[in-house]
Amino acid sequence: MSRRPVDREDPDRLYVVTGGRSRADDTGLDLVTLIVSECEPSPGLQSEHARILEMCRNPMAVVEISAYLRLPVSVVKILLRDLLDMGRITVRHPPSMPPSMTSSAQQPDLETLKQVLIGLQKL
C-alpha cells in the first residue's frame, strides 16, 4: 500500500476541511493533549468531525488523531476546536511533572524510546 506524504495533501481539500481557516484560535492543545468524545456523531456532521468523535470514545492524543486521519496536526487542531466549541469533546491536559521529579530516574529509558520509534515507523 502506498502512502501519500502529509505535506503533499491536496491544499484545496485542506481548505474545505478547515472552512478556509489556517489556524485554530489559541486552544491550548498540544500534541499530547487527550481528547474524549462526549456524544455520538449526528447526521449532517462533517465527516472528519464524525471520525474524530468515533475514534475518541476512549481518550486519544492529538498527535494520534492526526496520524489516524492522515491530516496535519494544525488541521486537526482546527477540527478539534470546532468540536470543543460545540461541546462534543472534552480536552484533558496531561499532568505536568513537578520540578522535584525531574531526576534522571523519572526520564524514559533511551532504549525504550528507540523501540517506540521503530514501532511507529513500521506503521
N, C-alpha and C positions, 0 to 999 in steps of 0.2 A: 504494500500500500504506500503510495507516495503522499508525502505531507507538504502542504504549502507553508512556507515560512510566513510568520505573522506579519513581518514588515512588507510583505508583498500582497497583503489583503487588499481587495478592491476598495479604493477610497470612497467610491460612490456608495457602496454597501455600508461602510462605517458611518458615513454621513447620514444615511437613512436610519440606521440603528440608533444613533445618538440624537436624532432630530436636529442635526446641524451643530450641536454643541461640541466644543473641543476640549472642555474640561468641566469636571464636576465642581459645584460650589465646595468651599472648604468643608469637607465631610469628616475629616479626621480618620479616614480609612487608610490603613497601611496594608502591606502585603499579608500580614499575619492576623489581621482583624478577622474574627469569626462572625459569620452571617448565619442566622437561623430564620427559616420561614415561619410566618405567623398565620398563614392561611394557604388554602389550595389555589392554584391558578383559576381564574374565572374566564368565561368566554369573552373574546374580544381583546384580551390582553396581548401585548406584543410577544412574539414567540420567544425572544431572548429572556424577557421578564418571566414568562411561564417556565422556561427551563431552569432559571435560577431558583424559582420557588420550589420546583420539584427536587432539584439537587440539594437544597439546603434544609430538607426536613430534619437532618442531623447537622450540627454545626460544621461549617466548611469555611476555610480561609479564602480571602480574596484572591490570592495567587492560584489556589486550586480551581476556583471558579473560572478564572481567566484561562487556565490550561484546558479545562474540560470544554469550554465554549470555543476555544481557539480564537480568542479575541484579545487585543492588547489590554493590559491592566487599566490603562486610562479610560478605555471604552467601558470596561466592566464597572469601574467606579461611577461613571455617569449612570449606568443602568441601576446600580445599587442605590444611588441617591434617589432615583425615581421611586424605587420600591420603598425606601425609607420614608420618603415624603407621603406615600400612600398608606403608610402604616402596615405594610405587608411583610416586613422583615424586622428583625431585631439585630442590633450590632453589639457584639461583645468584644471588648478590648482585652487582650491577654494581660494578666497581672504583670506589673513591672517588677524587676528584681531589686530588692533593697541594696544599698551600697555595701552593707556588711556581708552580702553574699556574692561578691564579685571575685572571690578567690578562684584559683585555677581548678579547685575541686568541683566547682559548680559549672565549669565550662564543658561543652560537649567534647567527647573524645575525637581526635582528628581522624582516626581510622573509621569511626562510625560515620562521620561526615563524608568521607570518601566513598563509603559503601552506599550511602543515600544518593550521592551524586551519580554513581554508576547505575543505580536502580532507576533514577529519573531519566537518565539518558537512554535507557532501554525501552522506555515507554513509547 
